[in-house]
C-alpha cells in the first residue's frame, strides 16, 4: 500500500466489503445455473474468560430465508469441537448449546462432535463453556517451532498466568483519576454512555479507594482539588457533579488533563495509581503526549501509574469491561528474569501487563538459544509483598501459534511503528500480515480468480467492468486480482476532531447497488404478510425478461438480509417490465 492514491482508485466498494457490521457483500460474477458453490470461512476469535471459565460463541444461526421455500430438503449440520487448553489441567465442560458427544479426553485436551439431519437450519448460535480453573494463581510456558513458511525462523513461546479463584488474590487499594472527554463531538450517545458507565463504576468502588474526575474539552474541570475517598456521600456528590458538568461542547485538549491527572497520583503510597482516558478525539500532538507520559512513567517509584485509554466504540458495555479489568488487579510489576539469558528474545507486549482477577494474562514472543528448563514469574501483591510462581514448561506440536498471536503482535508492532515513525517496523507488519492473512493498516485483502488446478486465469465469460472503473488488475503471472476495501482501523481523523464531528456521522459511501437495496428494504410494507407468496413470485418469473428476473431475485434476497423475512406481496408480485 505504498501508493495510497493508486490503491484508492483501484478499490471499488462493491468488489467486497461490509454493508453493515453483520453483512459482508462479495460479488462472484458469471455463476452459471447448475453450478455448485463451496464456501469455506475461517477466522480467529478470542475466548471470553470470567471466574475461571472460558466461553466461546460462534455464529451458527441461519435465518428462514436461506431455506428453499418450495420444498423441505434434508440437510446435515455438523460441529466438531477440539479443545486444547495448553495446560495439563483437566477440562470440565460446563454448558453447550447443542448436544455434544465426547470423542476424546486426556490431560488438557478434549474432543466433541455434534451431527444431525435436519429439515430447517438451526436458529441458535453455537455456544460452549468450560473450566480449567484452579483455586490459586498458576501459569506455564508453551514452546513451539516455526513452520517452514514462517518469515521469522526464531522459536516461538507463549507464557500465561491464570488468576485462579476469587480467593487467590486481593485487589490493590486504588487511587483512580477518570478523564472524560466532553468536547462537542461527544454529544448524545457517546457522552451519555460514558456517563452511565462512569456512574456505575463509582458505585462499585471500595470505600478505601480514592478517586477524582476531570472533564475536559479545550479546558479542564475538576470534581475536586485533591483525591477523595470513595465513600457513599462522596460518590453521591460526584454523581451530582457529573450530571451538572457533562455537557458536550468545545474542542479537545488531551495533554493538559493528562498532566493534571499525573500530578494527582504522583504522591501515592501503598496504593495502586490508575488513570482512565476516555475520548473520541484524534489530536495533532499525540506523539508528544506519548513522549510526555513515557517520561512520567519512567520517573515514578516502585508502582508507576497505569494508563488505560478508550476510543469511543460500543460505549457503555465496553467501558464497563475496561473499568472492571483495571480495578481488579491482583498482581503488578510482573517480570520473567531468566528470559534475559537467551541469545535473542522479543516479547509482545514488551512491558508485561498486570494480572487481573477478571482475565488471564498471555504474552507471546520469539527467541534464539536454549530455553531454560525452569522459569519463575515474580510480581508484587496488593500489600506490596513479593510473589513468586513456578511456570511449567511444555512443548506443543498442534497449536497454530503464528495465527493465534498474529493479531496481538501486529497491533503492538503497528502502534510502535506509528509512534517511532519506523518504516522497518511497518515492513515487518506487512510480512506478518501477508503470511498469516490477518488484516493490518499497511496491507489490503484481495480476491484472486483461479480455476481448477490452482491455475489463475481469466474466465472466458468473466464479468468485465468498464475500463475506466476497472478495479481488477492482471499481474505478471496472469492472475486476475480484485482489491477489497480497507478493513483497518486507521490512525484517527484530525479534521473530524477539529470540526467536532460525532463518531459514525461520516459513514463511507455505499455502492449504488447497496444504496438501492437499503432504500428498498426501508420502504418495504409496514405490515408484512405472515405467509410468504413464494409460489406467486415463481410464477411471475416466467413472464419477466431476464434482466427484470435477476433484479427481483437480488431485491428479494436483500430484503431478507435486512430483516424482511417474509415477502411483501406488492414487491413480490410485480410482473412485466415494472
C-alpha positions in Angstrom: 0.0 0.0 0.0 2.9 2.4 -0.6 1.0 4.2 -3.4 -2.1 5.3 -1.5 -3.6 7.2 -4.4 -3.3 4.1 -6.7 -4.9 1.9 -4.0 -7.9 4.2 -3.5 -8.5 4.5 -7.3 -8.1 0.7 -7.7 -10.5 -0.4 -5.0 -14.3 -0.3 -5.7 -16.6 -0.7 -2.6 -18.8 -3.1 -4.5 -15.9 -5.5 -5.0 -16.2 -6.6 -1.4 -16.9 -5.1 2.0 -19.2 -4.6 4.9 -22.7 -3.1 4.3 -23.4 -3.5 8.0 -21.3 -4.9 10.8 -23.0 -8.3 10.2 -23.5 -8.2 6.4 -20.4 -8.7 4.2 -21.0 -8.3 0.4 -18.9 -10.2 -2.1 -19.5 -10.2 -5.9 -19.0 -13.6 -7.6 -19.5 -12.8 -11.3 -20.8 -15.1 -14.0 -22.1 -18.0 -12.0 -23.9 -20.4 -14.4 -27.0 -22.3 -13.5 -26.4 -25.7 -12.0 -23.0 -24.6 -10.5 -22.0 -25.7 -7.1 -20.6 -23.0 -4.8 -18.4 -24.3 -1.9 -17.6 -21.7 0.6 -15.1 -22.1 3.5 -14.8 -19.4 6.1 -12.1 -19.3 8.8 -11.4 -16.7 11.4 -9.6 -16.1 14.7 -11.7 -15.4 17.7 -10.8 -14.6 21.3 -12.2 -16.8 24.0 -14.0 -15.0 26.8 -12.7 -15.7 30.3 -14.5 -14.9 33.6 -14.4 -16.5 37.0 -12.3 -19.4 35.9 -14.4 -20.3 32.9 -13.8 -19.9 29.2 -16.7 -19.4 26.8 -17.0 -19.4 23.1 -19.9 -18.2 20.9 -19.7 -18.9 17.2 -22.3 -17.6 14.7 -24.5 -20.6 13.7 -27.9 -19.1 13.4 -29.4 -19.4 9.9 -32.5 -17.2 9.1 -35.5 -18.6 7.4 -34.7 -17.1 4.0 -31.7 -19.3 3.4 -34.0 -22.4 3.4 -35.5 -23.1 -0.1 -39.2 -22.0 0.2 -40.7 -24.5 -2.2 -40.0 -27.8 -0.5 -38.1 -29.0 2.5 -34.8 -30.6 1.7 -32.8 -32.8 4.1 -29.7 -31.0 5.4 -26.8 -32.0 7.6 -25.4 -30.0 10.5 -22.1 -30.9 11.9 -19.9 -29.3 14.5 -16.5 -30.7 15.6 -15.1 -29.2 18.7 -11.5 -29.7 19.8 -10.3 -28.0 23.0 -6.6 -27.7 23.8 -6.2 -25.7 27.0 -2.4 -25.5 26.8 -2.2 -26.9 30.3 -2.4 -30.3 31.8 -5.3 -29.3 34.0 -8.5 -31.4 33.4 -11.1 -29.7 31.2 -14.6 -29.6 32.7 -17.3 -28.8 30.1 -19.9 -26.6 31.8 -22.6 -25.9 29.2 -23.3 -26.3 25.4 -26.0 -25.0 23.1 -26.0 -28.3 21.1 -25.8 -31.9 22.3 -22.2 -32.8 22.1 -20.8 -36.4 22.2 -17.3 -36.7 23.7 -14.8 -38.4 21.4 -11.5 -37.7 23.2 -10.5 -36.9 26.7 -6.9 -36.5 28.0 -5.0 -34.1 30.2 -5.6 -30.6 28.9 -7.4 -31.8 25.7 -10.9 -32.8 24.8 -12.8 -33.6 21.6 -16.5 -33.4 20.9 -18.9 -34.0 17.9 -22.4 -32.8 17.1 -24.1 -34.2 14.0 -27.8 -34.1 13.0 -30.0 -34.4 9.9 -32.5 -31.5 9.9 -35.1 -30.0 7.6 -34.5 -26.5 8.9 -31.2 -24.9 9.7 -30.5 -24.2 13.4 -31.7 -20.9 14.7 -29.3 -20.6 17.7 -25.6 -19.8 17.7 -23.2 -22.5 18.9 -22.0 -21.8 22.4 -19.8 -23.7 24.8 -18.2 -23.0 28.2 -15.5 -25.0 30.0 -13.3 -24.6 33.0 -9.6 -25.1 33.6 -9.6 -23.1 36.8 -7.7 -23.6 40.0 -8.0 -22.1 43.4 -4.7 -20.4 43.2 -2.6 -18.3 40.8 -0.7 -20.5 38.4 0.9 -20.4 35.0 3.0 -22.0 32.3 5.0 -21.7 29.1 4.3 -23.3 25.8 7.1 -23.7 23.3 6.6 -24.2 19.5 8.8 -24.3 16.5 8.1 -22.1 13.5 6.6 -23.5 10.3 8.8 -23.8 7.2 6.9 -20.9 5.6 7.4 -18.6 8.5 9.4 -15.5 7.6 10.8 -15.4 11.1 12.6 -18.7 11.9 13.1 -17.9 15.5 11.5 -20.3 18.0 8.1 -19.3 19.5 6.8 -19.2 23.1 3.7 -18.3 24.9 3.6 -17.5 28.6 0.3 -17.5 30.5 -0.9 -16.7 34.1 -4.3 -17.7 35.4 -5.8 -15.6 38.2 -7.4 -18.7 39.8 -10.4 -18.5 42.1 -11.7 -15.3 43.7 -9.8 -16.0 47.0 -6.4 -16.5 45.3 -5.5 -12.8 45.3 -6.9 -9.5 46.7 -7.2 -6.4 44.5 -5.0 -3.4 45.2 -6.2 -0.4 47.1 -6.5 2.2 44.2 -6.2 5.8 43.5 -8.1 6.5 40.3 -8.5 9.5 38.1 -11.2 9.4 35.4 -10.5 11.7 32.4 -13.7 12.1 30.3 -13.8 14.0 27.0 -16.8 16.4 26.9 -15.9 18.1 23.6 -18.6 18.9 21.0 -18.2 15.6 19.1 -19.1 13.6 22.3 -22.7 14.9 22.2 -25.6 12.5 22.7 -24.9 8.7 22.8 -21.1 8.8 23.3 -21.2 11.1 26.3 -24.4 9.5 27.7 -22.8 6.1 27.5 -19.6 7.3 29.1 -21.6 9.0 31.9 -23.6 5.9 32.7 -20.5 3.6 32.7 -18.7 6.0 35.0 -21.5 6.3 37.5 -21.9 2.6 37.5 -18.2 2.1 38.3 -18.1 4.8 41.0 -20.9 2.9 43.0 -18.7 -0.3 42.9 -15.5 1.3 44.3 -14.4 0.2 47.8 -14.6 2.8 50.5 -10.8 2.6 50.9 -10.2 3.6 47.3 -9.8 7.2 46.3 -10.8 8.9 43.1 -11.1 12.2 41.2 -12.8 13.1 37.9 -11.5 15.5 35.3 -13.9 16.5 32.5 -12.1 18.2 29.5 -12.6 19.8 26.2 -10.4 22.9 25.5 -10.3 23.4 29.2 -10.4 21.1 32.3 -13.0 20.9 35.0 -12.1 19.1 38.3 -14.6 17.3 40.6 -12.2 18.1 43.5 -8.8 19.7 44.0 -7.5 16.5 45.5 -8.2 12.8 45.6 -11.4 11.8 47.6 -12.2 8.6 49.4 -15.0 6.7 47.6 -17.5 6.9 50.5 -21.2 6.8 49.7 -21.5 10.5 50.4 -18.6 11.4 48.1 -19.9 9.2 45.3 -23.3 10.8 45.6 -21.7 14.3 45.3 -19.7 13.0 42.3 -22.9 11.8 40.5 -24.5 15.3 41.0 -21.3 16.9 39.6 -21.3 14.6 36.6 -24.9 15.4 35.8 -24.2 19.1 36.0 -20.8 19.3 34.2 -21.1 16.6 31.4 -22.4 18.9 28.7 -20.8 18.4 25.3 -19.1 21.5 23.7 -15.7 23.0 22.7 -12.5 21.5 21.3 -10.2 18.7 22.5 -7.0 19.2 24.6 -5.8 15.9 25.9 -2.3 16.7 27.2 -3.4 19.3 29.8 -5.8 17.0 31.8 -3.3 14.1 31.5 -0.6 16.2 33.1 -3.1 17.2 35.9 -4.0 13.6 36.4 -0.4 12.6 36.8 0.1 15.3 39.4 -2.9 13.9 41.4 -1.5 10.4 41.6 2.2 11.4 41.9 2.4 11.0 45.6 0.7 7.7 46.1 1.9 5.4 48.9 0.9 1.8 49.3 -1.8 2.1 46.7 -2.2 1.4 43.0 -2.5 4.6 40.8 -4.8 4.3 37.7 -5.7 6.8 35.1 -8.6 6.2 32.6 -8.7 8.3 29.5 -12.0 8.3 27.6 -12.0 10.2 24.3 -13.3 10.2 20.7 -10.6 12.6 19.5 -7.5 12.3 17.4 -5.3 15.3 18.1 -2.2 16.6 16.3 0.2 16.3 19.3 -0.4 12.6 20.0 3.2 11.6 19.7 4.2 14.4 22.1 1.6 13.2 24.5 3.0 9.7 24.4 6.6 11.1 25.0 5.5 13.1 28.0 3.6 10.2 29.5 6.5 7.9 29.0 8.8 10.3 30.8 6.3 10.5 33.7 6.1 6.7 34.0 9.8 6.0 34.0 10.5 8.6 36.7 8.0 7.2 39.2 8.6 4.8 42.1 8.0 1.1 42.5 4.5 1.2 41.1 4.0 3.7 38.3 0.6 4.8 37.2 -1.4 2.6 34.8 -3.0 4.5 32.0 -6.0 2.9 30.3 -7.1 4.5 27.1 -10.5 4.0 25.4 -11.5 5.2 22.0 -15.3 5.6 21.7 -17.0 2.4 20.3 -19.8 0.4 21.9 -19.5 2.9 24.7 -21.2 1.7 27.8 -20.7 -2.1 27.9 -17.1 -1.8 26.6 -16.2 0.9 29.1 -17.6 -1.2 31.9 -15.3 -4.1 30.9 -12.4 -1.7 30.8 -13.1 -0.3 34.2 -13.7 -3.8 35.7 -10.4 -5.1 34.4 -8.3 -2.1 35.5 -9.9 -2.1 39.0 -9.3 -5.8 39.7 -5.6 -6.0 39.5 -4.1 -8.7 41.8 -0.5 -8.9 40.5 1.6 -5.9 39.4 5.2 -5.4 38.1 5.4 -8.9 36.7 8.9 -9.9 35.5 10.4 -13.1 34.0 14.1 -12.7 34.9 15.7 -15.7 33.1 14.4 -14.8 29.7 17.3 -12.3 29.6 19.7 -15.2 29.4 18.6 -16.1 25.9 20.7 -15.2 22.9 17.9 -13.2 21.4 14.4 -12.6 22.7 11.4 -10.5 21.7 8.3 -10.2 23.9 4.8 -9.0 22.9 4.0 -6.7 24.7 7.5 -5.6 25.7 6.1 -4.3 29.1 4.3 -7.2 30.7 0.7 -6.2 31.8 -0.7 -6.7 35.2 -2.8 -9.7 36.1 -6.5 -9.0 36.8 -8.9 -11.3 38.5 -11.3 -10.6 35.5 -9.0 -12.0 32.8 -6.0 -14.3 32.3 -2.6 -12.9 31.2 -1.0 -14.1 28.0 2.2 -12.8 26.4 4.0 -14.3 23.4 7.4 -13.9 21.8 10.3 -15.2 19.7 13.7 -16.4 20.8 17.0 -17.9 19.9 19.1 -20.1 22.2 18.3 -22.8 24.8 15.1 -22.0 26.6 15.6 -22.5 30.4 14.2 -25.8 31.9 12.7 -23.9 34.8 11.1 -20.5 34.9 9.7 -18.3 37.6 7.4 -15.3 37.4 7.9 -12.6 40.0 5.4 -9.9 40.9 4.0 -7.6 43.7 0.9 -8.3 45.6 -1.7 -5.8 46.9 0.2 -5.4 50.2 3.4 -4.7 48.2 4.9 -8.0 49.3 6.7 -10.2 46.7 5.1 -13.0 44.9 6.8 -15.9 43.0 5.2 -18.7 41.0 6.8 -21.6 39.1 5.9 -21.8 35.4 5.6 -25.3 33.9 7.2 -25.6 30.5 5.9 -27.8 27.8 6.3 -28.3 24.0 3.3 -28.1 21.7 3.1 -29.5 18.2 -0.6 -29.0 17.2 -1.1 -25.3 18.0 -1.1 -22.7 15.2 1.0 -20.2 17.2 1.6 -17.9 14.2 -2.2 -17.5 13.8 -3.1 -17.3 17.4 -0.8 -14.5 18.3 -0.6 -12.7 14.9 -3.3 -10.1 15.8 -1.8 -9.2 19.1 1.7 -8.9 17.6 0.5 -6.9 14.5 -1.4 -4.5 16.7 1.6 -3.9 19.0 4.1 -3.5 16.2 1.7 -1.1 14.4 1.5 1.1 17.5 5.3 1.1 17.8 5.7 1.8 14.1 3.3 4.8 14.4 4.9 6.2 17.5 8.5 5.9 16.2 7.6 6.5 12.5 9.7 3.4 11.8 9.4 2.1 8.2 11.3 -1.1 9.1 8.6 -2.0 11.6 5.9 -1.2 9.0 7.6 -3.7 6.7 7.7 -6.3 9.4 3.9 -5.9 9.9 3.4 -6.3 6.2 5.3 -9.6 6.2 3.3 -10.9 9.2 0.0 -9.8 7.7 0.7 -11.5 4.3 1.9 -14.7 6.0 -1.0 -15.1 8.4 -3.9 -13.4 6.5 -4.6 -11.1 9.4 -5.7 -7.5 8.5 -3.2 -4.7 9.1 -3.0 -1.0 8.4 -0.4 -1.4 5.7 -1.9 -4.3 3.6 -5.2 -4.9 1.9 -7.1 -8.1 1.2 -7.7 -9.1 -2.5 -9.7 -11.6 -4.4 -7.7 -13.9 -6.8 -9.6 -15.6 -9.6 -8.5 -19.1 -10.1 -9.6 -22.3 -12.0 -9.2 -25.9 -11.0 -5.6 -27.0 -10.6 -4.9 -23.6 -9.0 -4.1 -22.1 -12.4 -5.1 -18.5 -12.2 -6.5 -17.3 -15.4 -9.3 -15.1 -16.5 -12.5 -17.0 -17.2 -13.8 -16.6 -20.8 -17.2 -15.4 -19.6 -15.9 -13.4 -16.7 -17.8 -10.2 -15.8 -15.9 -7.2 -17.3 -16.2 -3.8 -15.8 -15.8 -0.6 -17.8 -12.1 0.1 -18.3 -12.2 3.5 -16.6 -13.6 2.0 -13.4 -12.0 -1.4 -13.6 -10.9 -2.5 -10.1 -9.2 -5.6 -11.2 -5.5 -6.0 -12.3 -3.7 -8.8 -14.0 -0.2 -9.4 -12.7 2.8 -10.8 -14.4 1.7 -14.4 -13.9 -1.7 -13.8 -15.5 -3.6 -13.8 -12.2 -6.7 -11.5 -12.1 -6.8 -9.7 -8.8 -9.6 -7.5 -7.3 -8.7 -5.3 -4.3 -11.2 -5.2 -1.4 -12.0 -2.2 0.9 -9.5 -1.4 3.6 -10.6 -3.1 6.8 -8.0 -1.4 9.0 -8.9 0.8 12.0 -6.8 3.8 10.8 -4.9 6.4 12.9 -7.7 8.8 13.7 -9.3 11.7 11.9 -7.7 15.1 12.9 -10.2 17.0 10.7 -13.2 15.4 12.3 -11.9 16.1 15.8 -11.2 19.7 14.9 -14.7 20.1 13.5 -16.3 18.2 16.4 -17.9 15.6 14.0 -19.5 12.9 16.1 -18.3 9.3 15.6 -20.2 7.4 12.9 -21.7 10.5 11.3 -19.4 10.3 8.2 -20.3 6.8 7.1 -18.4 5.6 4.0 -20.5 6.0 0.8 -22.1 2.7 -0.1 -22.0 1.4 -3.7 -25.0 2.3 -5.7 -26.5 -1.2 -5.7 -26.2 -1.3 -1.9 -28.0 2.0 -1.5 -30.9 0.8 -3.7 -31.1 -2.4 -1.6 -31.2 -0.4 1.7 -33.8 2.0 0.2 -36.0 -0.8 -1.0 -35.7 -2.6 2.4 -36.6 0.6 4.3 -39.6 1.2 2.1 -41.0 -2.3 2.5 -44.6 -2.5 3.5 -45.1 -1.7 7.2 -47.1 -4.8 7.8 -45.7 -7.9 6.1 -47.7 -10.9 5.3 -47.4 -13.9 7.6 -47.5 -16.2 4.7 -44.9 -15.6 2.0 -46.3 -15.5 -1.5 -43.4 -17.5 -2.9 -45.3 -19.5 -5.4 -46.7 -16.3 -6.9 -43.2 -15.0 -7.3 -42.0 -18.2 -9.0 -45.0 -17.9 -11.5 -44.1 -14.3 -12.2 -40.5 -15.2 -13.3 -41.9 -16.9 -16.4 -43.4 -13.6 -17.5 -40.3 -11.5 -17.0 -37.4 -10.7 -19.2 -34.0 -11.9 -17.8 -32.9 -8.6 -16.5 -36.1 -8.0 -14.5 -36.0 -11.5 -13.1 -32.4 -11.1 -11.9 -33.2 -7.7 -10.3 -36.2 -9.1 -8.5 -34.1 -12.0 -7.2 -31.5 -9.6 -5.9 -34.1 -7.5 -4.2 -35.9 -10.4 -2.7 -32.6 -11.7 -1.2 -31.7 -8.2 0.0 -35.0 -7.7 1.8 -34.4 -10.9 3.7 -30.9 -9.8 4.6 -32.2 -6.6 6.2 -34.8 -8.4 8.3 -37.8 -8.6 5.9 -38.0 -12.3 6.1 -41.5 -12.6 4.6 -42.0 -11.3 1.1 -44.2 -8.2 0.6 -46.9 -9.0 -1.9 -46.7 -5.6 -3.5 -43.0 -6.1 -4.3 -43.1 -9.8 -4.8 -45.8 -9.9 -7.5 -44.5 -7.2 -9.8 -44.6 -8.5 -13.3 -43.9 -7.4 -16.8 -41.4 -4.6 -17.1 -42.1 -2.9 -13.8 
